[in-house]
Amino acid sequence: MIEAKMKDEHKTKKQLINEMNVLRIKLAELEEIQVQKRNDYRLIMPSMSDNNALYVVFDKKLEYVNEAFENLFGYAADEICHDEFDIMTLIAPKFRIPLKKIFDQGIRGDRRACQFDFLGMNKDGHLFECNTSAIFVPYKWGTAIHGMMWTELALKQTNKTYTMEERTDIPISMRIR
């Protein structure tokens, strides 16, 4: 360290200015890389969230769904975010009881978060596989379920759906995370 300091003391003003210019160029390059990374992140994040169907359930009703959720199930938010809509309508019949158990456990406090798979059912009655993560959080006078759903359909951005006959054998997994 002392040797480097002594070498710097013997540099001419022109050498120091040249070194400063080189450092400015390197700094500008690093700043450009940083800006590019920020821009890349901004481009990636919206596309990731566009494919994820987000929802909030409270007091056995949907309080919030995003546009991806609406597109996935074929319902507008105002059609399903009210007291009269039965959430189980969105779930294939054979998965309703297991999912109700998961939700009840979370609301009682037996679970904080979980991941599960089920067959969703859109407005037209077509079935599709849903991979879901949910967390149970205190909200208002009880517990809300905040969830995120993604499907192979959303990831591939295809319109293929499955009828009940085609996909009734998908096992449900209840893994606590």
Secondary structure, 3 states (H helix, E strand, C coil): CHHHHHHHHCCCHHHHHHHHHHHHHHHHHHHHHHHHHHHHHHHHHHHHHHHCEEEEEECCEEEEECHHHHHHHCCCHHHHCCCCCCHHHHECHHHHHHHHHHHHHHHHCCCCEEEEEEEEECCCCCEEEEEEEEEEEEECCEEEEEEEEECHHHHHCCCCCECCCCCCCCCCCEEEC
